[in-house]
Structures are given as C-alpha cells and as structure tokens.
Amino acid sequence: MPPHPASDVGTVHSLAEVRARIAAAATAAGRAPESVALVAVSKQQPWDAIAPVLAAGQRVFGENRVQEAMARWRERRAGLELHLIGPLQTNKSREAVEFFDVIETVDRPRLAERLERDIQALGRAPRLYVQVNTGEEPQKAGVIPSEADAFVELCRARHGLVIEGLMCIPPAEEPAAPHFALLAKIARRNGLARLSMGMSGDFEIAIAHGATSVRVGSAVFGERPQAIPTAD
Ligand SMILES: *Cc1c(COP(=O)(O)O)cnc(C)c1O
C-alpha cells in the first residue's frame, strides 16, 4: 500500500482505536470481539474523510438519507454492506430495498406494507430492523415500546417480513443505559437476536447491554461538517 498522506493518519488511527475499544468492551462483557459489528456512519462526511477508512478495510457503512447514500456509494457499491439508519419515507421504499443491505428503521404499518410490496416486486430482501423510540420522544422516529411487540408481529404475520433485530437512538440528554436495557428486553421477548445500539458517545455502554452492532460516526471519521438540510 502507498503511504498515507499525513492528513489521513488521524482518521485511520481513529478507526483502529474504535475497533480496539469495541473489542475491549466485548471482552469485558464476556463476549467475543467478533460478536459486535462496527457500522461506520459516513453520513455528511467529505470523501477525504471516508477514503482512508475504506482503504483501511472497513466495509460496513451507515447512511441516514437514501439519496445521499446513493450519490456517495453507487459507483463503489461492490463488496460493501450498506445500512440505512435514518427515517425511510414510504415513497423511497423501493429505492431503499434496491440499494441497501440492511434497513434499520422500520417503524410503522404503512412502511411495512410498502416494504413487503417492494421486496416481492424486486425479488430482493434487505435485512430489517425495527426502530424503537425508547425515550418516546415526539420528534423521533420509531415505534413506542408499548407498541413494539404488536408491530413486530404485524411485520411478521401480516407482511411476511423477516425482522432481524431492533434499533434505538436514546434521548441525547439522558443516560443511555436504561434505554439499551429496555431495547434488549423487548428483543428477548420477541425472539430477536440482533441489537443495533450505541454511537460515538456511548457504544461501550451499548456493548455491555448486548449490542451486536454499533453505529459510530464522529469517533471514526471526525466531526461532521455542518449539516446541510435537504428535502430527502
Ligand atoms: C449520525 C448517527 C449515528 C452516528 O453518530 P455519532 O455520534 O457521530 O457516532 C448513529 N446512529 C444514527 C441513527 C445516526 O443518525
């Protein structure tokens, strides 16, 4: 491999450091380091920040907007595992089913219905997670905890969707641990083995509570540039 330009070193170092911290947290929880996957959240990052992470071998990336993800990854799609971690509008369901390997934000009956239709039409089924709004925040996507069991059952029984796990984003201003514990409890009673939880600020806590994948952005790539609002 050619030597990295000096500006890349920090990013690669952060990837290695995040991987080491994931492994240490898994070991501390009595789990195998490979039992926790790193989803590197590349949303809003300039390509200069992403390229060295890709070059260092990271293959699993998270994006929160369908259009942005396609613009960034379409030409380099081979060999990658792409996760949609942002809210999915029903009118973008078809594109999302076509493009993503994992959709982590299934959260309402109308979307489940559309996903069923698009999966059948395209003959392609991304892995699916149900997003739970553990903090019951009005501005946040996700099914509320008291409706999670019924929604998982609706996805399975009515729409024939294979739900692989649950995902949550705890309220920013609260300790995350009780939210992670709640998500794990809902997953257990619904027979779901996968938990997508934990971000840059709290992924070690999430791993202690059973996270099987963590979605880490700024700790891998550096702070995101100021978000530009889009209509996506
Ligand atoms: C942006 C984002 C992340 C990553 O956040 P960081 O704090 O940068 O690690 C994780 N999950 C979701 C759903 C996000 O939107």
Ligand as a Chemical Component Dictionary entry (heavy atoms), coordinates in Angstrom:
data_LIG
# 
_chem_comp.id                   LIG 
_chem_comp.type                 NON-POLYMER 
_chem_comp.pdbx_formal_charge   0 
_chem_comp.three_letter_code    LIG 
# 
loop_
_chem_comp_atom.comp_id 
_chem_comp_atom.atom_id 
_chem_comp_atom.alt_atom_id 
_chem_comp_atom.type_symbol 
_chem_comp_atom.charge 
_chem_comp_atom.model_Cartn_x 
_chem_comp_atom.model_Cartn_y 
_chem_comp_atom.model_Cartn_z 
_chem_comp_atom.pdbx_ordinal 
LIG C1 C1 C 0 -25.454 10.105 12.956 1  
LIG C2 C2 C 0 -25.925 8.825  13.533 2  
LIG C3 C3 C 0 -25.058 7.968  14.237 3  
LIG C4 C4 C 0 -23.595 8.279  14.493 4  
LIG O1 O1 O 0 -23.461 9.311  15.403 5  
LIG P1 P1 P 0 -22.014 9.676  16.053 6  
LIG O2 O2 O 0 -22.363 10.332 17.318 7  
LIG O3 O3 O 0 -21.324 10.543 15.075 8  
LIG O4 O4 O 0 -21.297 8.380  16.266 9  
LIG C5 C5 C 0 -25.570 6.775  14.711 10 
LIG N1 N1 N 0 -26.861 6.440  14.525 11 
LIG C6 C6 C 0 -27.732 7.236  13.853 12 
LIG C7 C7 C 0 -29.127 6.795  13.683 13 
LIG C8 C8 C 0 -27.288 8.446  13.349 14 
LIG O5 O5 O 0 -28.172 9.231  12.690 15 
# 
loop_
_chem_comp_bond.comp_id 
_chem_comp_bond.atom_id_1 
_chem_comp_bond.atom_id_2 
_chem_comp_bond.value_order 
_chem_comp_bond.pdbx_ordinal 
LIG C1 C2 SING 1  
LIG C2 C3 SING 2  
LIG C2 C8 DOUB 3  
LIG C3 C4 SING 4  
LIG C3 C5 DOUB 5  
LIG C4 O1 SING 6  
LIG O1 P1 SING 7  
LIG P1 O2 DOUB 8  
LIG P1 O3 SING 9  
LIG P1 O4 SING 10 
LIG C5 N1 SING 11 
LIG N1 C6 DOUB 12 
LIG C6 C7 SING 13 
LIG C6 C8 SING 14 
LIG C8 O5 SING 15 
# 
